[in-house]
Amino acid sequence: MTTSKTKSALIVRGGWDGHQPVETTDSFLPFLREHGYDVRVEGTTAVYADVDYLAGVDVVVQTTTMSTIEGEELRGLVSAVRNGTGLAGWHGGIADSYRSSSDYLQLVGGQFACHPPKAAPDHLAGEAADNFVRHTIDIVPERADHPIVAGITDFELTTEQYWVLSDDYNDVLATTTLAARDFDPWHRPVTCPAVWTRLWGEGRVFVSTPGHDLATVSDQNVRTIIERGILWASR
């Protein structure tokens, strides 16, 4: 009798505490274990330099915001993905991780640029909620049958709305359109990818820009998209 190999997931978390890297990743632990993953959790990127270990990881779930990464660590991560290890993440934990690394930006396919405030500067309270705006996540009609978003229709969130810089190699599954208001410096609405996938060598990359905090990843639509995205990215 043969037995299936236990799947391996690596959670790498850290960076800015405002994104609740511990709380958000902890909330996905039961899901991963229920789907047969042996989960390892690391609080630094040092593990990426362990090439032999990464070669056996099926999916990396990363949430490290506004951090830095050593060259050897980045090369280990990129090599692992090229050879089949999946990479998945949400919000700044994947789209605003290592701003100074062009190789990382090319790997994930998008870089956080800003999250516009909900009002003009002189009407803000100086708190995190200043950047929480009501906005819509629009499922791309042509991709509505993709397993990550199948059955999900356009939905609204009140949280940070990401303006990301990206390229057309991404397979965009959902977008969000940022309004051009009287106090904004841009002159027309801007549509940005909100959920996308990317193939890199033998590996798969999944990014969801919604996911600012535990409350956001607990939204049923966001939760479903991230859970499916992790499974999709996995080797």
C-alpha positions in Angstrom: 0.0 0.0 0.0 1.3 3.5 -0.9 0.7 6.6 1.2 0.6 10.1 -0.2 3.5 12.5 0.7 2.6 15.0 3.4 2.5 18.5 1.8 4.8 21.2 3.2 3.9 24.8 3.8 6.2 27.5 5.1 4.9 30.7 6.6 7.3 33.6 6.7 6.0 36.6 8.6 7.3 39.8 10.1 7.8 43.4 9.2 5.4 46.2 10.1 3.2 45.1 13.0 0.2 47.2 11.7 -0.6 44.5 9.2 -0.9 41.9 12.0 1.4 39.3 10.4 1.1 36.9 13.3 -2.7 37.2 13.7 -3.5 36.9 10.0 -1.2 34.0 9.3 -2.3 32.2 12.5 -5.9 32.4 11.2 -4.9 30.3 8.2 -3.1 27.6 10.1 -6.2 25.4 10.7 -7.0 25.6 6.9 -3.6 24.5 5.9 -3.5 21.6 8.4 -7.0 20.5 7.3 -5.7 20.3 3.8 -2.8 18.1 4.7 0.0 20.5 5.1 2.8 20.2 7.6 3.4 23.8 8.5 6.6 25.5 9.6 6.5 29.1 10.8 9.5 31.5 10.6 9.8 35.1 11.9 12.6 36.0 9.5 13.6 35.5 5.9 16.8 33.6 6.9 15.1 30.4 6.0 15.0 31.4 2.3 18.8 30.8 2.2 18.3 27.1 3.1 18.1 25.9 -0.5 17.8 22.2 0.3 14.8 22.8 2.7 13.0 25.1 0.3 13.3 22.5 -2.5 10.8 20.4 -0.5 8.4 23.1 0.3 5.1 23.0 -1.7 4.0 26.6 -0.9 5.4 29.6 0.9 2.9 31.9 2.5 4.6 35.2 3.1 3.5 38.3 5.0 6.5 40.6 5.6 5.8 44.3 5.1 8.4 47.1 4.5 11.3 44.7 5.2 14.7 44.0 3.7 16.1 40.7 2.4 19.7 39.5 2.0 20.9 38.6 -1.4 21.4 34.9 -0.6 17.9 34.7 0.9 16.3 36.3 -2.2 18.2 34.0 -4.5 17.0 31.1 -2.5 13.4 32.2 -2.8 13.5 33.0 -6.5 15.3 29.7 -7.2 12.7 27.7 -5.2 9.8 29.3 -7.1 11.5 28.7 -10.4 11.8 25.0 -9.5 8.2 24.6 -8.4 7.7 26.0 -4.9 4.5 28.1 -4.8 4.5 31.6 -3.3 1.3 33.2 -1.9 0.5 36.2 0.1 -1.7 39.2 0.6 -1.5 43.0 0.9 1.8 44.6 2.0 3.0 41.2 3.2 3.8 40.3 -0.4 3.3 43.5 -2.5 5.3 45.8 -0.3 7.9 43.5 1.2 11.4 44.4 -0.2 11.1 47.7 -2.0 14.8 47.8 -3.0 14.9 44.5 -4.8 14.0 44.6 -8.5 14.4 40.8 -8.7 11.7 40.4 -6.0 9.4 42.9 -7.7 9.7 41.0 -11.0 8.9 37.7 -9.2 5.7 38.9 -7.6 4.6 41.2 -10.4 3.3 44.2 -8.5 4.5 46.9 -6.1 2.5 48.9 -3.6 2.5 52.6 -4.5 -0.1 54.1 -2.2 -3.4 53.7 -0.5 -5.3 57.0 -0.9 -6.9 58.5 2.3 -10.7 58.8 2.6 -10.7 62.6 2.8 -8.5 65.6 2.2 -5.5 66.0 4.5 -7.1 68.7 6.7 -10.1 66.4 7.4 -8.2 63.4 8.7 -7.9 62.3 12.3 -4.3 61.0 12.1 -5.3 57.3 12.6 -5.2 54.1 10.6 -8.8 54.4 9.6 -7.9 57.6 7.7 -6.9 55.2 4.9 -10.0 53.0 5.0 -12.2 53.7 2.0 -15.3 52.0 0.7 -14.4 50.4 -2.6 -15.3 47.6 -4.9 -13.3 44.5 -5.9 -14.4 43.8 -9.5 -14.0 40.2 -10.8 -12.6 40.3 -14.3 -15.5 38.8 -16.4 -13.1 36.8 -18.7 -11.5 35.2 -15.6 -14.7 34.5 -13.6 -14.3 30.8 -14.1 -10.8 30.7 -12.6 -10.7 28.3 -9.6 -9.6 31.1 -7.3 -12.6 33.4 -8.0 -15.2 31.0 -9.4 -18.6 31.8 -8.0 -17.5 35.1 -6.4 -19.2 38.2 -7.7 -18.0 41.8 -7.3 -17.9 42.8 -3.7 -17.3 45.8 -1.5 -14.7 46.4 1.3 -14.0 49.2 3.7 -10.2 49.0 4.1 -7.1 50.2 2.4 -7.4 50.3 -1.4 -4.1 49.6 -3.0 -2.7 51.4 -6.0 -0.1 49.0 -7.3 2.5 49.3 -10.1 2.4 46.1 -12.2 3.0 44.6 -15.7 0.9 42.7 -18.2 2.6 39.4 -17.5 0.1 39.0 -14.6 -3.0 37.0 -15.0 -5.4 39.5 -13.4 -8.4 37.9 -11.7 -9.9 41.0 -10.0 -9.3 44.8 -10.2 -10.2 47.9 -8.2 -10.7 51.4 -9.5 -9.4 54.3 -7.5 -11.5 57.5 -7.8 -10.1 60.8 -8.8 -11.4 63.3 -6.2 -11.0 67.0 -6.0 -8.1 66.8 -3.6 -6.2 64.0 -5.4 -3.2 64.9 -7.6 -4.3 62.4 -10.4 -6.9 63.5 -12.9 -8.9 60.4 -13.8 -9.9 57.2 -12.1 -7.1 54.5 -12.1 -7.8 50.8 -12.3 -5.3 48.5 -10.6 -5.0 44.7 -10.3 -6.4 43.6 -6.9 -6.0 39.8 -7.3 -3.6 38.2 -9.7 -1.5 35.1 -10.4 1.9 34.8 -12.1 3.8 31.8 -13.5 7.5 31.8 -12.8 9.5 28.9 -14.1 7.8 25.8 -12.7 6.3 27.8 -9.8 3.1 29.7 -9.3 2.7 33.1 -7.5 -0.6 34.3 -6.0 -1.2 37.9 -4.8 -4.3 39.4 -3.1 -4.0 43.1 -2.3 -7.0 43.0 0.1 -5.7 41.8 3.4 -4.7 44.8 5.6 -5.5 43.1 8.9 -7.3 40.2 10.5 -10.7 41.9 10.0 -10.1 42.1 6.3 -8.8 38.6 5.8 -11.9 37.4 7.8 -14.2 38.9 5.1 -15.8 35.8 3.5 -14.9 36.8 0.0 -11.3 37.7 0.8 -10.9 34.6 3.0 -12.1 32.3 0.1 -9.9 34.0 -2.4 -6.8 33.7 -0.3 -7.5 30.1 0.7 -8.0 29.1 -2.9 -5.0 31.1 -3.9 -2.7 29.3 -1.5 -4.0 25.9 -2.8 -3.6 27.1 -6.5 -0.1 28.3 -5.9 1.0 25.1 -4.1 3.2 22.7 -6.0 
